[in-house]
Amino acid sequence: MAQEQISIRTNDGDCRAFVFTPSGAGPWPAAIFYMDGLAIRPTLLAMGQRLADAGYVVLLPDLFYRAGPYEPLDPKVVFAAPDVRAALGHLMGSTDNRRAGAEDTRAFIAYLDSRSDIAGRKIGTTGYCMGGAISLTAAGTFPDRVAAAASFHGGALATDSPLSPHLLAPKMQGRVYVAGADKDNSYPPEMAERLEKALTDAHVDHRCEIYPGALHGWTMEDFPVYDKPAAERHWDELTKLFGATLN
């Protein structure tokens, strides 16, 4: 069990990232963990290590590196702000599905390829909130590398934007799992139906679910909406997905 902070060179600068490894001797399959909008903080570090403890080398990049240095975000402070989106706007505006899921991910994969403790070329991806769309974008952008992609309480997964990840469904070759929050304005029923249709029409091996009663952000232990039973279900689904495709 180990945690390491590194820097990965991308086309737009140096991206701070964390790497987590299991205990014992490798090599192990690799996974990329795409953060939510509140960025790198103790909760995400703990989640990265938990996934590593399941038998994976986990890369957790700071997708807001283009915004420059910033103070760690405290969810209690952010959620107390009159306008949460405004409080995060300068950070959220520094990335998008294309920049993170395609341009940055190319550098992330190259970094993983440089390690001697990685088993095989196939990787898994998982993402939360904004990271959910980025995870699916990576699956459609690097279909020869991403064997499994998960999205948990992801938003904007099937929109009219040219960067919407559902448009990449015809290119996806890996297995996809999407878990949506109940009554989530960023992933309403009509969007869930649109994503499901895109994946089905493209013959993607997938499963899309809505967790009853779970609210947007339910996996995050430092959020007021944290739902432990639903969060544990998420861990079970994620490890089963990776276990069936990467091991």
Buried (B, 14 or more C-beta within 10 A) or exposed (E): EEBEEEEBEBEBEEBBBBBBBBEEEBEBBBBBBBBBBBBBBEBBBEBBBBBBBBBBBBBBBBBBBBBEEEEEBEBEEBBEEEEBEEBBEEBBEBBBBBBBBBBBBBBBBEBBEEBEBBBEEBBBBBBBBBBBBBBBBBBBBBBEBBBBBBBBBBBBBBBEEEBBBBBBBEEBBBBBBBBBBBBBEBBEEEBBEBBBEBBEEBEBEBEBEBBEEBBBBBBBEBBEBBBEEBBEBBBEBBBEBBBEBBE
